[in-house]
Amino acid sequence: MAPSNSCPTEIRLSEHIDGELSENASREIEEHLAHCEACNLVYSSMKATQDLLLEHMPYMDPPDSMRQELLGTISQLQQDTRPWHSAYSLPSLWSSFRIFPLKSRTLAFASIFVVFLVAMISVYNFQRRIDDKRTLAQIERIKTEWAVQDLSRNPFDINGARLQLNSENPFRPYLNER
Amino acid sequence: METTGKRRSPLPLKKAEEESSDRIDFQVDRAKQGDLGAFSEIYDQYVGRIYNYIYRMVGSREDAEDITQDTFRLVYTNLKYLRDHSHFIQWLYKIARNEVYKNRRKTRVKPESLEDSSTGILQVLKSEDLEGNPENKLLSVELGKKFKAVLDSLPMNYKETLILATLQELSYHEISQILGRSLSSVKTDVYRARIIISEKMRKYLTSR
């Protein structure tokens, strides 16, 4: 039977083999194939190709060794791409530290704490000494800024003291009044 | 005569292997953050398909293993650039395809021609009794070899499209996204591949 105008295109038959058509379209084609020899011939020929493919190229499981090898490589890639400082990050340090027994870890923490405490106290004392030195230096500077003749050691003693005044003397108005 | 248009599934269908777009999204997100466990899940889910696709394209187990490993290595390193997780499978196939073509450029394997292997089969057919089972089995094996030779003699785009549509069970739409070609071009290539194979196998079988 020669192909007629109602015959679907061969590409359409190919789509039907792959299940690409809608349900209605597939049903129409199946009904057509039931009575059209020409289309049936083409369809069977293409279907046979499909069957040969499925028969002679079956699915194969990939080898298990591939998985281990790949995950090992990727794990190595992860190590290589980490920034250098990430090896010293808290989580990685903690995970390295956790291999030691609990007693050793407690002793280590206590020692670190004591050392830290001693260091803090030392730093505090040192800072205080520096502050004291600064205060003394400041006082000396104030004394030299005030040029005093016949003064007692107390620069704030204005009774009977003649002050060599400079413009920055805050007591100037009081002395003028006297 | 079987008239159904539904494909036979060549892949083992297990419930655990059914794709869920939400699950893929979640796995890809975790894998992007460096979760090796999530990446292992992705690998387990897709390695079968990718390995079989690559093997069917290159024809060598060793090459298929190497290319599959390279593919997944590239998937891991480039996952951070993937924006649309819904097209993950297409993206995966694209990478695999690029690796296959890279391998082809390196090795330049000449496909076995039909003429070279046809004499072997004809000799078998002439000399052996064709009624018994061992001979039929031999014929089946030889037919398989001939069929593979015919498949390898196809232009690469026809062979690739046919494999993706038939053996990998991808829709034409997915194939067009992977290959970067139009839907009509994919339909035409699948059809032409079938016609060429049918014609060559018909000629071969009638010449026996």
Interface residues (C-beta under 8 A of the other chain):
Chain A: E10 I11 S14 E15 H16 I17 D18 G19 E20 L21 S26 I29 E30 L33 A34 N40 Y43 S44 S45 M46 K47 A48 T49 Q50 L52 L53 L54 E55 H56 M57 P58 Y59 M60 D61 P62 P63 M66 R67 E69 L70 L71 T73 I74 S75 L77 Q78
Chain B: M1 E2 T3 T4 G5 K6 R7 R8 P10 L11 P12 G34 L36 F39 S40 Y43 D44 V47 G48 Y51 N52 Y55 R56 E65 T68 Q69 F72 R73 Y76 T77 L143 G144 F147 K148 L151 L162 I163 A165 T166 L167 S171 Y172 K187 T188 V190 Y191 R194 I195 I197 S198 M201 R202
